[in-house]
Amino acid sequence: MFNLANKITLLRMLMTPFIVVLLYFEGPVFCILATCAFVFASITDLIDGYIARRENIVTSMGKFLDPLADKVLICSVLIMFVKMDWAPAWVVIVIVCRELVVTGLRAMASDAGICLAADKFGKAKTILQIIAIVPLMLHYPIAGVTLWPIGEILLYVALIMTILSGVNYCHDFYIYNGTGQKQQS
């Protein structure tokens, strides 16, 4: 249950409070440190999946923890951005609500023996969110370059993908009607 891939996933979750604390102190140095920690945590998402597949140690716990770790990391950072007035609250609310809805659908599907695994839309959503967060987190000019406006634009692109992937999960859940059998048209 606690194989190497799952331990790496747990590390990503455990890094979240550290990143939030760094953001809490604000300032250019803390933002750079928080960004480095966030990028490292995000890279662990690739590493744990690669190890799990390569070593053939994909577990039910890993299938549960991996998307949860992503949600904890990303939602925590976005909530801090709202506190710091670096992201619009309504955007973060939509993203967090989508995460809660999809988690609920996955739980209901799991009870029916259905695995609503992350699909290409969900993976693209996560990648876009991570790509948007990095320049937002580097909020202060670095060598005279201001990156946060790029992050703000990317956050809206990520929001669109977040909504699309959420609709796709709802559609997939509806097709199976929570029974494991495709619904008759």
C-alpha positions in Angstrom: 0.0 0.0 0.0 2.8 2.5 0.9 5.0 1.7 -2.1 7.5 4.2 -3.5 5.0 5.8 -5.9 2.5 6.3 -3.1 5.2 7.8 -0.8 6.1 10.3 -3.5 2.4 11.2 -3.8 2.2 11.7 -0.1 5.3 13.9 -0.3 3.4 16.1 -2.7 0.6 16.5 -0.2 3.0 17.2 2.7 4.8 19.9 0.7 1.5 21.9 0.4 1.6 23.4 3.9 5.3 24.4 3.3 4.4 26.2 0.1 1.4 27.9 1.7 3.6 29.2 4.6 6.2 30.5 2.1 3.4 32.4 0.3 2.1 33.7 3.6 5.3 35.7 4.1 5.0 37.2 0.7 8.0 39.1 -0.8 10.1 38.2 -3.8 12.4 35.8 -2.1 9.6 33.9 -0.5 7.7 33.8 -3.8 10.8 32.3 -5.6 11.2 29.7 -2.9 7.5 28.9 -3.0 7.6 28.6 -6.8 10.6 26.2 -6.6 8.8 24.1 -4.1 5.6 24.1 -6.1 7.5 23.1 -9.3 9.2 20.3 -7.4 5.9 19.1 -6.0 4.3 19.3 -9.4 7.1 17.2 -10.9 6.5 14.5 -8.3 3.2 14.0 -10.1 5.0 12.8 -13.2 7.5 10.8 -11.2 5.0 8.8 -9.0 2.9 7.9 -12.1 6.0 6.8 -14.0 7.3 4.7 -11.2 3.9 3.1 -10.6 3.6 2.1 -14.2 7.2 1.0 -14.7 7.3 -1.1 -11.5 3.7 -2.3 -12.1 2.7 -1.1 -8.6 -0.5 0.8 -9.5 -2.7 0.5 -6.5 -6.2 1.6 -5.6 -4.7 3.8 -2.9 -2.5 5.4 -5.6 -5.5 6.0 -7.9 -7.2 7.7 -5.0 -4.2 9.7 -3.6 -2.7 11.0 -6.8 -5.6 13.2 -7.9 -6.3 14.1 -4.3 -2.7 15.3 -3.9 -3.0 17.4 -7.1 -6.3 18.9 -5.8 -4.8 19.7 -2.3 -1.7 21.3 -3.8 -3.4 23.4 -6.5 -6.5 24.4 -4.5 -4.4 25.4 -1.5 -2.2 27.7 -3.6 -5.2 29.2 -5.4 -6.9 29.9 -2.1 -3.7 31.7 -0.9 -3.8 33.7 -4.2 -7.3 34.9 -3.3 -6.1 35.9 0.2 -3.2 37.8 -1.4 -5.5 39.3 -4.1 -3.5 37.7 -6.8 -6.4 35.7 -8.3 -10.2 36.5 -8.6 -12.2 34.7 -5.9 -14.9 33.6 -8.4 -12.3 31.9 -10.6 -10.9 30.0 -7.6 -14.5 29.1 -6.4 -15.3 27.6 -9.8 -12.1 25.6 -9.8 -12.6 24.3 -6.2 -16.2 23.5 -6.8 -15.3 21.5 -10.0 -12.8 19.5 -7.9 -15.4 18.8 -5.3 -18.0 17.7 -7.8 -15.6 15.4 -9.7 -14.4 13.9 -6.4 -18.0 13.2 -5.4 -18.8 11.6 -8.8 -15.7 9.5 -8.5 -16.7 8.3 -5.1 -20.3 7.5 -6.3 -18.9 5.7 -9.4 -16.4 3.8 -7.2 -19.3 2.5 -5.0 -20.9 1.1 -8.2 -17.6 -0.5 -9.2 -16.8 2.1 -11.9 -13.4 3.7 -12.2 -13.7 7.3 -13.5 -10.0 7.7 -14.1 -8.4 10.9 -15.1 -8.8 11.4 -18.8 -7.0 13.6 -21.3 -9.2 16.6 -20.3 -8.5 16.2 -16.6 -4.8 15.8 -17.2 -4.7 18.9 -19.5 -6.7 20.8 -16.8 -4.1 20.0 -14.2 -1.2 20.9 -16.5 -2.8 24.2 -17.4 -3.4 25.0 -13.8 0.2 24.3 -12.9 1.5 26.3 -15.8 -0.8 29.3 -14.8 0.2 29.1 -11.1 4.0 29.4 -11.7 4.0 32.9 -13.2 1.2 34.0 -10.8 3.4 32.8 -7.9 6.4 34.8 -9.3 4.3 37.8 -8.6 7.2 40.3 -8.1 9.3 41.5 -11.1 12.4 39.4 -11.6 15.3 41.1 -13.4 12.7 43.7 -14.5 10.3 41.2 -16.0 6.8 40.9 -14.6 5.3 37.5 -15.2 2.0 37.5 -13.2 -0.1 39.0 -16.1 0.9 36.0 -18.2 -0.2 33.8 -15.3 -3.5 35.6 -15.0 -4.3 35.0 -18.7 -3.2 31.3 -18.4 -5.5 31.0 -15.3 -8.5 31.9 -17.4 -7.4 29.4 -20.0 -7.1 26.8 -17.2 -10.5 27.8 -15.9 -12.1 27.0 -19.3 -10.3 23.6 -19.4 -11.4 23.0 -15.8 -15.1 23.6 -16.7 -14.8 21.4 -19.9 -13.2 18.6 -18.0 -15.8 18.8 -15.2 -18.6 18.6 -17.8 -16.8 15.7 -19.4 -16.7 13.8 -16.0 -20.4 14.6 -15.5 -21.2 13.2 -19.0 -19.2 10.1 -18.4 -20.9 9.5 -15.0 -24.3 10.1 -16.7 -23.5 7.6 -19.5 -22.9 4.9 -16.9 -25.8 6.1 -14.7 -23.8 5.1 -11.7 -24.5 1.4 -12.4 -21.4 0.3 -14.3 -23.6 -0.4 -17.4 -24.0 2.0 -20.2 -27.3 3.8 -20.2 -29.7 2.9 -23.0 -30.5 5.8 -25.3 
